[in-house]
Amino acid sequence: AGGHTTEILRLLSCLSESYSPRHYVFADSDTMSEAKIHSFEQKRAETVPTSQFTLDRIPRSREVRQSWTSSVVTTLYSMLYSLPLTYRRKPDLILCNGPGTCVPVCISALLLGLLGIKRAIIVYVESICRVETLSLSGKILYYFSDYFIVQWPDLKEKYPKSIYLGRIV
């Protein structure tokens, strides 16, 4: 909850004001992210008063240490919320960095693209704490993202499709 949000907000702080509106999606059980996002956006509004954003909650697709078999069910449940949300927002770009919540959102966006409704570019940034192995979200989205960014050279060696940019958060 807190770490991934901090990382994504660091990335967003480097983006130009043309990336607006921003649509944040986080798990309904995540209590920290909403406050962090509001704080970030209030600070951004001081320099970019026309800045726009929305907040959306979806069911958490996977809890920490949740079994693989039950994760399939909860991820499908999360997809039921993600698909209409993604259809409504029709994002041009999805920037995500590892929480399980990003998987159903990205799969929903892929489905919209396959149906010819709206194609979104998916940029996945693996968390800075993933030094030697990918997160579960990374292992899934490695095959589906348009750009897969890692922050450690060992990961670039293991995953040749990835893009190594060094530390970016």
Secondary structure, 3 states (H helix, E strand, C coil): CHHHHHHHHHHHCCCCCCCCCEEEEEECCCCCHHHHHHHHHHHHHHHCCCCCEEEEEECCCCCCCCCHHHHHHHHHHHHHHHHHHHHHHCCCEEEECCCCCHHHHHHHHHHHHHCCCCCCEEEEECCCCCCCCCCHHHHHHCCCCCEEEECCHHHHHHCCCCEECCCCC
